[in-house]
Amino acid sequence: MKRPLAILCMVSVIWMAVSGTAGKRTEDSPPFLTKCAVSKALAGDTQVIVQGTVKTCDMVSAGLRLSVNQLSIQKKDKSVLSLSSEYKITITTEQTDLLPGDRLTVKGEFAEHEAAGNPGEFDAQSYYLSDDVIGTLWEPEILDRQKGNISVSRMLAQLRRELTDSYGRVLGEKPAGTMAAISLGEKGLMQREWKTLYQEGGIAHIFAVSGLHVSLVGMGLFRFLRRLRCSYVPSAVLAGAAVFLYGLMTGFGISAMRAVFMFFVWAGAQISGRKNDTMTAVALAAAVIVCQDHRNAGQSPFWLSFCAVLSVAALAPAVQELCGVRSRAGNAVLSGCAVWLGTLPCTLYFFYQSAPWSILLNLAVIPLMTILMISGLAASVTGLVSIAAGTFLAAPVHYLLALFEWLCRIQQRLPNALWVAGRPALWRIVLYYVVLIATLQWGLFQKKCAGRKRKKAEENAQRLQKLTGPVLCIVTTVLCVLLMGVRPQRELQVLSLDVGQGDCALVRLPQGTNCLIDAGSTSKKKVWEYVISQSVKYYGAATLDYIFLSHADQDHINGAEEFLESYECGPGGKNVHGITVKHLVLPPSADREDFARLKELANEKEIEVLSMEAGDRITAKDGRLWEISCLAPDAEKLCGESNEDSMVLMLTYGRFRMLFTGDLEKEAEKRLAQSGTKLRADVLKVGHHGSAGASSDEFLEQVQPQVAVISCAEVNRYGHPSRETLKRLEDAGSRILQTPQGGAVMIRSNGRTFLADTFRKPIVLP
């Protein structure tokens, strides 16, 4: 095969990914909007009865997570909705003997997956709808089960489950979940602590069934058969069949599809006696995967997998040649650097952070993965017959996983262990690769030209090359990293996050100051981990200079408490998990128990705790650009009621003003309005989530907000926001923006004018 074919395939893949013309939909493949309409139609029924066929089943801590298709759904009004065979519903059940092909009748509560309400937040709705999963059935009760017929997928699922159970018997719960994820693709059993540790250590790629796994299974079997003097054709065919079945058993993720297809190309080269061309194999694999379903091109595994293999195949050799390093260790380090640089834009685009020291970690982890895989699979298979023998063979697994954990812990203690750079714009990514490729090609061209000169000149050129090659690589790396990470903040940005029934606003000020005003929710679990931290990292805010907490109610502080509980001080006092906070700012409180836990945590983590009351202010370094001033409460005039003693903040940037009122209500608003304090503001963060007792006419008359922002859950037992409050805001001439309707409210200002909009626009269903 010739390289022009590889180029043609890659150009086609990029064009199809951008234009979305690959895998055109037919009448049997309804568009995205129709899937939303179906899920909306079903979401109105609290109880439905679903009949369907189990397509896949994955083990989780609660039992089995099923994907059920060929659906027939009986709604509350007894009407039956029959859906196309491509539609799926997920069900989690404690019944663990189910297999693909089983026909089920299940009663439960249907719920659609939530769409992301904030920048950086995981969009469950888009993710699942891209795989034709229209919703989840909660609290399922299996009414009937008909066992499916014998099939390959059913036998492979049974084998996968038995091997996973064997891991549990010979390894114990914690390492068993990790090994099941690494070797079998059963990620639902892995403990989140280890998953997070590996992600932050930059070695989470070992959980993706990819080239390493396929090489071990396929090439290992091929070479074994060749040693038995089996000819090329049967050796390649048997190895290819084994690889395909292994990929099918582990779920055939995108990285597995890529590795399996590339193995087929390699096996074809062995059969035909031709040289395998990696670039052509990569291009063909990408074309097949995108043509099979163009939505694959929007998935993070697609880009990370192909960027990694292209970095190994093309970028690493160029860096090694340019630097002129001959030692195996040196080339290994350069290969690691090349892969990190090659995948950096994709890593930041999807995860907003990267682990620079993972280059060194992977030097130890990747060579040991073969031993880990062989030992683990041998222990699991042997454990099916003898637990004692399986436990003996599993001994290396314990030591290797302990080593991986130790390496990740050590890495966390190194400077800048986790680099939070935020999501780069697409133009930055394109420019990054242009700079990276152009400089490397220029360096290689200069080296080639030097080799054509006279002997004496060549000797001088070689001496110079020994220096210029590494210097050029270092300069290129610095330029590329700066391109990804340096983004000057030239305007004010305020993001009122959609945290459900709670409050949280991310304030990004010019000169690089970042603040949070409140951080809590009573309707979303782990609100810091899943919502707030993701938005903070999305914008590359590695440091929060201030966290202001208006009062001690859980819907305003439990996210901050969750953050501080997971906070670990590393070098220089920075948080090893990526986001560092400098100051915790609290209001005076009439109750000594208020904020007690937060103060204790802040002191443990060496975070300075400040108190702020009426008259206090925080300003920019030059004292002119911006100011955050406290308007209430007065420490000497506390009423003892948490909401009424909320800290009230005025954010000023040039002529722009935004007022944050916590859970302030009528009496406290009245005292503030009568205090003579200037309350006029362009934007009002409406007090107490829009309750009937907040935002009185007298208060609004002084504030005169052009925009009113309300943060609450779409469904809450308090009736927020109240109709009375909405009417008062409308009468005051305010444009009302609510997080339940549009997600996060985003406000930008240059100090003279401002823009306000919501993160998502409502979908109008046909």
Secondary structure, 3 states (H helix, E strand, C coil): CCHHHHHHHHHHHHHHHHHCCCCCCCCCCCCHHHHHHHHHHHHCCCCEEEEEEEEEEEEECCEEEEEEEEEEEECCCCCEEECCCCCEEEEEECCCCCCCCCEEEEEEEEECCCCCCCCCCCCHHHHHHCCCEEEEEEEEEEEEEECCCCCHHHHHHHHHHHHHHHHHHHHCHHHHHHHHHHHHCCHHHCCHHHHHHHHHHCCHHHHCCCHHHHHHHHHHHHHHHHHCCCCHHHHHHHHHHHHHHHHHHCCCCHHHHHHHHHHHHHHHHHHHCCCCCHHHHHHHHHHHHHHHCHHHHHCHHHHHHHHHHHHHHHHHHHHHHHHCCCCHHHHHHHHHHHHHHHHHHHHHHHHCEECCCHHHHHHHHHHHHHHHHHHHHHHHHHHCCCHHHHHHHCHHHHHHHHHHHHHHHHHHCCCCCCEECCCCCHHHHHHHHHHHHHHHHHHHHHHHHHCCCCHHHHHHHHHHHHHHHHHHHHHHHHHHHHHHHCCCCCCEEEEECCCCCEEEEEEECHHHCEEEEEEEECCCCCHHHHHHHHHHHHCCCCEEEEEECCCCCHHHHHHHHHHHHHCCECHHHCECCCCEEEEEEECCCCCCCCCHHHHHHHHHCCCEEEECCCCCEEECCCCCCEEEEEEECCCCCCCCCCCCCCCEEEEEECCEEEEECCCCCHHHHHHHHCCCCCCCCCEEECHHHHCCCCCCHHHHHHHCCCEEEECCCCCCCCCCCCHHHHHHHHHCCCEEEEHHHHCCEEEEECCCCEEEEECCCCCCCC
